[in-house]
Amino acid sequence: MAFEDLEARVDAAVFARLSNCDVSINGAPSVRGIFDMVSVDALGAVNAGEPSVQLGNTDAEGVERDAEVLINGSKLYRVIGVEPEGGLVTLRLAT
């Protein structure tokens, strides 16, 4: 097995274990994501109450600002930022 294949399998297993929510973007079928209400900016300051959700690259493909994001079928947010980070994409959200 090539290292890249092993890395992809480990990444997928870790993401599956850490996922804590169902995410639907613009009414599409739900995917698993990691929802967080606290973020840290580039200078290290904690921004309490600023929601974000992390998705795998393929699940976030084509997502742009102002997309509607439904978390766990009950809370609706709007995308205000899209930040790719390696194999994940962080969507910054606003109500």
QUIDAUR-V748815 format. One record per pair of residues at least 24 apart in sequence whose ideal C-beta (glycine too) atoms are under 6 Angstrom apart, sorted by the first residue. I is the first residue (numbers start at 1). J is the second residue. D is the distance in Angstrom with one decimal. If there is no record, write none. Layout:
((I,J,D) (I,J,D))
This chain:
((11,87,5.3) (21,71,5.3) (21,72,5.3) (22,72,5.4) (23,53,5.7) (24,70,4.3) (25,63,5.8) (25,67,5.6) (25,69,5.6) (26,67,5.4) (26,68,5.5) (31,59,4.3) (35,71,5.7) (51,93,4.3) (52,90,5.4) (52,92,5.2) (52,93,5.9) (53,91,5.2) (54,88,4.9) (54,90,5.2) (55,89,5.5) (57,87,5.8) (57,89,6.0) (60,89,3.7))
